[in-house]
Amino acid sequence: MAEGQPHLSIQMSDSNTNGIPSRKQSSSDLPSRGGSILTFHNICYHVNVKTGFLCCQKTADKEVLRDVNGIMRPGLNAILGPTGSGKSSLLDILAARKDPHGLSGDILINGAPQPANFKCTSGYVVQDDVVMGTLTVRENLKFSAALRLPKSVKEQEKNERVNQIIKELGLSKVADSKIGTQFTRGVSGGERKRTNIGMELITDPAILFLDEPTTGLDASTANAVLLLLKRMAKQGKTIIFSIHQPRYSIFRLFDNLTLLAAGRVLYHGPAQHAIEYFQSIGYECEPYNNPADFFLDIINGDSTAVAMSKTDETNTESTEERTEYDKTLAETLAEKYSNSAYYQETKAVLENISLGNKKKTKAVFRQITYANSFLHQLKWVSKRTFKNLVGNPQASIAQLCVTAFLGLVVGAIFFGLKEDAAGLQNRVGAMFFLTTNQCFSSISAIELFVVEKKIFTHEYISGYYRTSAYFISKLMADLIPMRTIPSIIFTCIIYFMLGLKPTVEAFFTMMFTLMMVSYTATSMALAIAAGQSVVAVANLLMTITFVFMIIFSGLLVNLTSIMSWLSWLKYFSIPRYGMTALQINELTGLNFCSSSNNMSLISNDNYRQISQPWCTGDEYLKNQGIDASSWGLWQNHLALACMTVIFLTIAYLKLHFMKKFS
């Protein structure tokens, strides 16, 4: 780090040899440490779980955590437990990222209540990678620096901060390499995880949370990541993380261990004293056995290294009832821990710290603060969005190529339309296809919010940007290049190959109509997809909706013949407005009669029931119940514009009020 910038350095005052204070340390010494000390008091957490199916669903109260107490000091603080033990829930609660409903207890930082914006000032590395794969390591870190560091920090200082983190995390060789996507290969898993960590280190948080930091990594890479965290812990940081089943080389790096099962604490204290503690209550670890595996075996009740004393007979009897075995064993171990000297010492320190701090912490979950203005956020989020668009040719260039190819195919099918009976039929068919194609091509917009849902949720909670900045940037990146440009290409190819009305006004009216149809359909896709987690579900909803809209588009059925109690559905059909506008634009003023066909438009006997054949485009429009006036044309565009605004409003509100806590 360059001189003169101590406020940006992640270096902190030295601690003792293992990076944490001794177990006997008093509460009066807490603020003098280089890092922050987090304490949690009587944490209980309940959730409502729905069981059954549809009308037979029942809601049951599930206890996730009960009377959880502890101290997390500077160093490596591991939360260990089997699946379903509550370790991830505890981590999220400590990081102020859990839904406060059903939560009770107090969380203090250096003896004081958690700051209201704690989730913005602390660091949190989620289990799944939340870096943009189309950007480089440096670009991702610069994005975090630009939005999380205040504007008062000069650009040069931000770049120096990024360079320092790249160096300290060992990412110098891959700093300008892309992270990688499902289509393009990028950096390794360990380098990706270190980039995630670097994104959080930008603000130099005193407390860093990590959810399963070794998930998806091989043993060697996982060990390298924990060694990195150990070095950071020795510099004074308080690092709290959940982990499932670490190998011994990782376990021996832990400074403090919290062992959970069924939402209860089975042990909380120095990691290296855990074996000694379990030995004292009758559980002997076999030589060469991994301590972490040994603890999980005890919890699961299938350890081969159990030497039970006579005082454990009640526990032995309880194991006969296998249906309640796990819960009973967890209760027994939790009771033993609550009677141990480790718990009594921890409880005494916690009671001393909590004196005079009786404030509840529910309110802290609701406040998010931002380091920069809305315009600054919009600038950087839009910049990243366009970079992602350019760096993902499968979703941008490919779509343009498909549009051009499809335009040529359709142009060849309907090539050179004539002003006769077949010409009218082909014109109407071509317009139906154009509007239908614009609708179904907008389904790709579903992925706009679904694919990046985890990234958006994490960055929003961490205070990167406002929902409005993210929403507007996505619209700018999708509506402008991905909907406008294909509509222009499609119109330019189709219009002249089909030989439609040769006027400038008609040409641009058709182009504008196709754009409006695309905008409206895309807006509906965003409204359906916002808040969804599965692309397939949103895709299904979009497809079903468009199928019903197509029925009322005006081609498959004459809208004037529909029964009154169903005819109102036509007002919700996007293809109907687009097709009506295209028909008014093209058919008005055209004459499809000639002496050769003797005023007969269609030779099919099914159509001879019509008393007066359609001789002109105006007659056809009148038969379809379409107002061919100028206002009749533009009222369709107005209807599409209103629907676009409504759908975009729904999409924004769903995104804004989407559940952003785990």
N, C-alpha and C positions, 0 to 999 in steps of 0.2 A: 504494500500500500504506500502511496506517495505520502511524503511528509505534509503536515498541515491539514490532514483529513482524518483525525481520530474518530470523528463522529460516524464515519462510514466503515470503520474497520470492524471485522468480526473477531479480532483479537481482544481478549478480555483478561482481567487480572488473574494471576496464577492461583491455583488452588493447591491442596496438598497432593501427595504423590498419586493418589487414585482419583483426584478430581472432585471429591465430595467431602463434606465435613463428616466427622466421626458420628457414630450412632448416639453418643452421649451429649451431643451439642445442644445447648439451650436455645430457647426461642429468642433470647435477647441478642444472640449473635447473628441472627438470620440476615438482617439488612446489610451487614458488613461484607457479605460474600460478593464475588464478582458477578455471579449469575443470580437468577431469580429462584425463589423457593416456593413451590406450589403445594398447598395443603388442602385436603378435602375432608369434610366432616359430615358423617352420617348421611352419605349419599344413598338414596333409595330411588329406584326407577321402575315404574309400572307402565305397561302398554296394553292397549286393547287389541286382542287377536280375534279375527273373524274365522269361524269354523263352519263347515257345511257348504251348501251350494245354493245360490240365488235366494229364493223365498225361504229356504230352510236354514239360512245363515244365523248363527248365534255369535254373540260377542262375549268373550271371556277375558278376564283380567289376568295378565301374565306378569309375574315378578321377574324382572331382569337383573336388578341389583338390590341388595339389602344390607343396610348398615355398613357401607364401605368407608373406611377411614385410611388415611395414609399421608405420607410426606414424600414429595419428589424434590430432591436436592440437585444441585449442579452435578452432572455426571450422566451415565447411561442408566436410565430407569426403565426396566423391561416389565411389561405386563404379559404374563404367560398363562396359558390355559387351553383346554381342549375347545373344539368347535362348540359354540353355544354357551360358553362359560360367561359371556358378558364382557370380555376384554375390549372388543371394539366399541361397545356402548360406553364403557368407562372412559376410554380414550376420547371419544367424541364429547362426552360430558365435560371432561377436564378442559377440552379445547373450545368449549362453548359452541359446539356445532351439532348438538342434539336437540330435537324438539323438546321444549321445556314442559310440555304437557305430561303430567305424571311423574315429574321430577321433583325431588325435595333434597335439602341438604345445602351446605355452604362450601364454596371454593374460594380460597384466599391466596393472594400473591404477596409474598413477603409480609404476611400478617394483615394485609388490607384486602377489602373486597375486590373481586375481579373488575378491571376497568370495563366500562360499557362497550367499548370497541375492541375487546381483547382478541376476538377472532381475526381482527384486521392487523393487529400489532404483533401477534405471535405467528409462528410459522407452522404450516400443516402440510405434510406430504401424504397425499392419498394413496391408497393401495394400487389403483389403476393409474397408468401414466396419463397426465393431463397437459402434455406439451403438444404444440402443433407440429405434426410430422412433416409438413412441407417446408418448414423453416429450419434454419441451421441452429446449432446449439447457441451461438452468439446472438442470433436474432431473437430467440426465445428469452434469453436473459435480458437483452436490451428492452424487450417489451415489458417485462416485469419491472425493470428499473424505471422506465418511462412513466409507468402508471402508479407504482407504489412509492416511489421517492417523490417528495414534494417538488414543485416547480422551482422553488428557491435553490435547489441543488443544481448547479450548472451542468450542462451537457457533458463537458469534459470530465467532471467528477463522476458522473454516472458511468461513462465509458471506462474510467479507471476502476470503478467498483466492479464492473462486469469482468474486466480483464483480471482483476485480483481473484475473483471467485473461480474463474476458468482455471487459473494457475493452481489455486489451492485444492480444487477438486480433481486435478489431474486430467483436465479436458483440453489441454492446449493442442494436442495433435488432431482432435476432431472438432475444434471450435468452429470451423467454417464448413462442417459437413452437416447435411440434412439429417434430422432425427429419423426419418423414414416412415413410410405408410404401408398399407397392405399391398400397394402396387409397386413401390420403390423401396429398395433396401437402404438402410441407414446405419446409424451407430449401433453398438452392441447393447444388450439389455442392461449391463452395469453402467454404461455411459449414459443411457437414457435415464436410469434411476438417479444418477448423480446430477443430471440436468434438472430433474424434478426438485431435487434438494437445493440446487443452486437458485432456482426460481424463488424459493422461500428465504434463502439467505440474503437476498438483495436488501431487505430492510434491517438486517442484523438483529433478528429477534433474540431475546434473552431465553425464550423457551421455544423449543422445536418439537412438534409432534409428528410421528410417523406411524401410519397404519400398515402393518405387515410389510416392512421395507424389503424383506428378502423373498417375497412371493414372486414366482416366475423366474427366479435367478438360479443358476447352478451353484453348487457348494462353494466353489472358488470365488465366484463373483459376489455371492452373498457375504462371504468372509471379508472381501475387499471393501464392500459398502459399510460393514460394521466397524472395520478398522478406521475408515474415514470418520464415522460418527464418534469413535473413541477419541480421535485426535481433537475433534471439535469439543468434546466433553472436557478434555484436559485443559482447554483454553477457557473454561468457565461456563459453558453453556449447559442449560438444563434440557436434556434430551429425553423425551418420553415416547415410548413406542410399544405397540402390541406385536407379539410374535407367537407363532404356533409351536413349532418344534425345531429349535435351533440345534446345530451340532455343537460339540464340546468347545471347539476353537472359538465359536461365537459366544457360547454361554460364559466362558471364563472372562469375557470382556465386560460383562454386566457389573455395574456398581450396586444397583438396588434391584430387588426382585419383588414383584407383586404376583402372587399365584392365586388364580380365581378358578372356581368351579361352581356351577349352578347359581351364579350371582353372588357368591359369598367369598370372602377373603380367607384363604387357607394359610397364607404366609405373606408377610410384608416386612422386609428388612434387607440387610446386606446379602447380596447374592451368594457370596462365598460361605455364609453361615447357614444356608438353607439345608444342606445335607446334615449338618450337625443338629439342627432343630428337628428334622424328621427322624433322625436317629434317636433323639430324646423321647419321642412319642411312640417308638416301637417299629420304625421302618428303616431297615438297613439297606444301604446301596451296595450292590455287588461291585467288586473290583472291575475296573475298565468299563463300567456302565456309564453312559452319558447321563449326567444329572438331570437334564431337561427331559429325557425319555423316562428316567426313573420317577420324576414327579408326575408325569402324565400317566404312567402305569399305576401309580398309587391312586390317582383320582379316578381312573377307569376301573379300579378294583381287580386288575389282572396282573399285578406285579408278582414276579417269582422271587422277589427279594424282600419279603415281608417277614419280620421276626416279631410277632405280636406277644406282648406280655399278658399276664393274667388279667390285668385291669382292662384289657380290650375285649373281654368276652361279650359284652353287650353289642359291640360292633360286629363280632363274628355271628351273633344270632341274627342281626339285622340283615346280613347278606343272604339269608335263606329266602327272603322275599325278593325275587329278582326284579319284579316290576317297580319296586321303590328303592332298588339298591343304590343307584347312582345318587339320588337325592339324599338318601339316608347317610351314605358315606360322606358326601359333601358337608352335610349338617354336622356330622360327628367331627370331621377334621376342622371345620370352622369353629366349633365349640372348643376344641383343644387349643386352637390358636388364640382364641379370646381369653384363655386362661394362662397364656404363656407370658414370659417376661418381655418378649419382643413387643407384644401388643400393649402391655401395661406401660412400657416406656413411651411408645408412640402415642398412646392415649393421653398421657400426662403432658407431653409436649404440645399436642393439638389443643388440649384444654387451656393451656397457658397462652397459646397464640390467639385462640378465639375469644378471649376475654375482651369485652367491649366491641366486638365485631359480630353483631347479631343480624346484620342486614342480609336479606335474601338475595339470591343471585339470578332470579328468573328474568329480570329486566335486561340483563346484560346480553341476552341472546338476540335481542331485537334491534340493536343499534349497529349500523354500519357507517363508517366514516370514510371519506375519500380524500386522497392527497392532492388531487388535481381537479380542474374544472370540467364541466360537461364537454366543452368544445375540444379540450386537450384529449379527453378520453375518446371522443368520436374520431378524432384525427388518427390516433394510434390503433384503435380497433379496426377502423376502416382500412388503414394501411396494411395491417396484418391479414385482413379478410381478402383484400385484392391480391396480396402475395400468395395466399393459400390458393386462390382461384387460378393464378398463373402457374403455380407450382403443381397443380393437379390437372394435367391435360386430359385425363380420362373423363373429367366432368365438364370441361370447357370446350377445348378444341374438338373433342369427339362429338359433342352435341352439335356444333356448327357444321361439321362434316356430314353428320346424319341428316341435319336439316336440308343441306344443299342436295344430298343424294335423294332424299324423299321428294323434294321439290321437282327434281328432274323426272323422277318416275311418274309423279302425278301429272306433270306437264305433258309427258308423253302419252299418258292414258287419255287425257281430255284435250289433246292438242287440236288447235284450230277450230274452235267452236263456231258453228254456223247459226244463222238466224232462221231456224226452222223448228219443227216439232222436236227432233232429237236434240237440237241445240238448247232448247229450253230445259229439257229433262237433264241434259249433261251439266248445264249451268247450275241448276238447283242441286244436283248431286255433288258437284265440285265444291259448292259453298258449304254443304253439309259436312263434307270431308274436312275442309279447311278449319271450320270451327271445332269439330270433334277432335282433330289432331292437336289444335292449340290447347284444348282442355287436357287431353291425356298426356301431352308432353310436359305439362306443368306438374305432374306427379313427382318428378325428380326433386321438386322443391321441398318435399317431405323431409328429406335428409338434412335440410338446412339447419333445423333445430334439434332433430333427434340424434344425429351422429355426434354433435358437439355438446350434448346435454351435460355430460359430466364436466367438461371443461368450463362451460358457462357457469354451472352451479358452484364449482370450486372457486373460480375467479371472482364471481359476484360476492360470495361470502367473505372472501379475503380482501374485498375492497378495491379490486382492480378498476371497476367501472360500474356505472349505473345500468339498469336494465334498458333504459331508453337509448343509451349510447350503443349498446350491443345490438338492439333491435333495428335501429336506423342504419347502422353499418351493414347489417345483413341484407336489408332491403336494397341499399345502394349497390351491393355486390351482386345481388341476384336479379333484381328487376331490370337494371340497366344493361348489363352485358348478356345475361343468360336468357332474358325474355325479349328485350327490345331488338337486339342484333339478329337473332334467328327469325323474328317476325319480318324484319326488313329484307333479309336474304330470301325468305320464303315468298314474299310478295313480288320481289323483283324477278324471280324465276317463273313463278306461276302466272303472273299477270300477262306477260308478253307471249308465253308459250300457248296459253289458252285463247289469246286474242280477245280479251275482254274490252269493254267500252273504251275507245281510244281518246280519253280526255285526262288532263293532268289532275283535275279535281277528283275524278272517279278513282284514279290510281292511288292518290294519297289518302282518300277516304277509306279505301279497302285496307291499306297499310295500317291506318290508325285503328280501324275496327279490329283487325287481328291482334294488334298490341293490347287493346282494351280487353279482349277476350282472354288473352294470355295473362294479363295483370290480375284480372278478377279470379280466374281459375287458380293462379299461383297464391293469391291471398287466401282463398278457401283452403288450399293445401296447408298453408302456414297455420291457419286457424285450427285445423284438425290435428296437425302434427305437434303444435306447441304443447309441451308437457308430457308428450308420449315418450315411452322408453323403447318401444319396439317398432321398427320400421314396417314390419309386415302388417301389424294391426292398423297403423295409419294408412298404409297402402290399400288395404281391404276396404276401409271406410271411404276413401277417396273414390275407388273404383265403383262401389255400389252407388254412391251419390251421383257420379257422372252418368251411370247407366240410366238412372231414373230421369236425370236432366235431359238426356238425349231423346227419351221417349216424347218429351214435351217440346222438342226443338222445332217442330213444324213440318218435318218431312215424313216421319213414320206414321203420323196421324194428323188429320185436319183438325186444328185446334178449335175451330168453330163448331165441330160436331161432338166435342167432349161434353159429358154431362156436367151440369153446373156445379154439383158438389165436388167435382174433381178438377174443374177447369182452373181454379185458383192456383193450382200447382205450377202452372206455366210461368207465373211471375217469379218463380225461384230458379228457372232454368237459364243458366249462363249461355249454353249454345243457342237458345231461342233468340236472345237479344242480338247475339253476333250474327246469326244466320239471317234474321230479319233485316238488320242493317245492310248486310252484303246484298241481299235480294233487292232492296230498295235502290241501293247504289247502282246496281248493274241492270236490272230489268226495266226500270222506269224509262219510257220513251222508245223501247225496242219493239219491233213488229216481227212476229214469227209466222205471219200468214203469207202464202204465195199462191199463185194460180194453179200450180201443179198439185197442191194438196187440197184445193177447193175448201179453204177455211177449216179443214179438219186438222186438229193438232196432234192427236194421238190415235194410232191405229188399233190399239188394244181394245177389245170389246168391253172390257170392264169399265172403261172410261167414257163409253158412249152414253151412259146414263145422264151425263151432264147436259143440260138443255142447250147451253151456249158454249161452244168450244172457245178456248182461250186464244184470241187472235193477237193480243198485245201483252206486253209485260205488265201493264197497268191492270188489265183484266185478270190476269193470274193472281196478282197481289191482292186485288179486291176479293177474289174467290177465297183466298187464304185468310181474309180478315185483317190484312195489313194496310196501315195508313201510309200511302206512298208520298205524302207531302214532305217538305223539308223538315218540319217539326217531327214527323213520324220517324225520320232517319235519326235525328239527333237525340230524341228521347230514349232511344235504345242505348246510345253512348252514355247518356246521363244515368240511366238505370245501372249500367255496368260500373260507372264511377262510384255510385252510391253503394253498390254491393262490395266494391273493393275497399272503400273506407270502413264499412261495417266489419268485413272479415279481418282487416288489419287491426282494427280496434280489439276484436275478440282475441286475435293472436297475441297482441301485446298484453292484454289483461291476463290471459292464461299464463304467459311467460312471467309476468310481474308477480302474480299470486301463486305461482307454482311452488310446491313444497320444496324448499331448498335445504332442509335439514334431513339428516339420515333418520 
